[in-house]
Structures are given as structure tokens and as C-alpha cells.
Amino acid sequence: MGLPFQVFILGLLTVFLVLLVVVGTGNAIIWFVNRYISTATREAATRTKPSPRSPAPETIAAITAAVRTVSGGKGRVTTIEKRG
């Protein structure tokens, strides 16, 4: 067990600890944004007026069902826009 091996182990442990800090910080930021920032965005989105040319209810139901099927029930339709 020479000095190079000890430096190698110390380097590996340092990298592991730094990665743990980065992952923990990322998870904390994601939790904070989902908890507090997302709520304000949802409230602002519900206050907006629907467009005068909104799609038919059958179209909205079909798009919503397709998104739920593809995302396994985790996806949510917030807006529907026609492009082009």
C-alpha cells in the first residue's frame, strides 16, 4: 500500500462525494421548483382566457386520451395549438 494507491483512493472518494453533493443539490432544486414555483405558474395559466377558436370537445378528449396512453397516465395537456 504505497502512496500512489492512497492518493488514488482519496481521489475516488473525493469524486464520489462531489457527485453526491451535485445530485443532492439538483434534487433539492427540483423539489423546490415543483413545490413552489410550479404552483404559481398553474394559477397564472388558469386565469388566462381560452382562445376563441378552441378545438371541439371530441378533439380535446382524443388528444387527452392519447397523451395519457403514451405517458402512462403521467402526462397532462395544458394547451392545444394549431400550427401552420
Stockholm file with secondary structure:
# STOCKHOLM 1.0

chainA/1-84         MGLPFQVFILGLLTVFLVLLVVVGTGNAIIWFVNRYISTATREAATRTKPSPRSPAPETIAAITAAVRTVSGGKGRVTTIEKRG
#=GR chainA/1-84 SS CCHHHHHHHHHHHHHHHHHHHHHHHHHHHHHHIIIIIHHHHHHHHHHSCCCTTCCCHHHHHHHHHHHHHHHTTCCCCCCCCCCC
#=GC SS_cons        CCHHHHHHHHHHHHHHHHHHHHHHHHHHHHHHIIIIIHHHHHHHHHHSCCCTTCCCHHHHHHHHHHHHHHHTTCCCCCCCCCCC
//
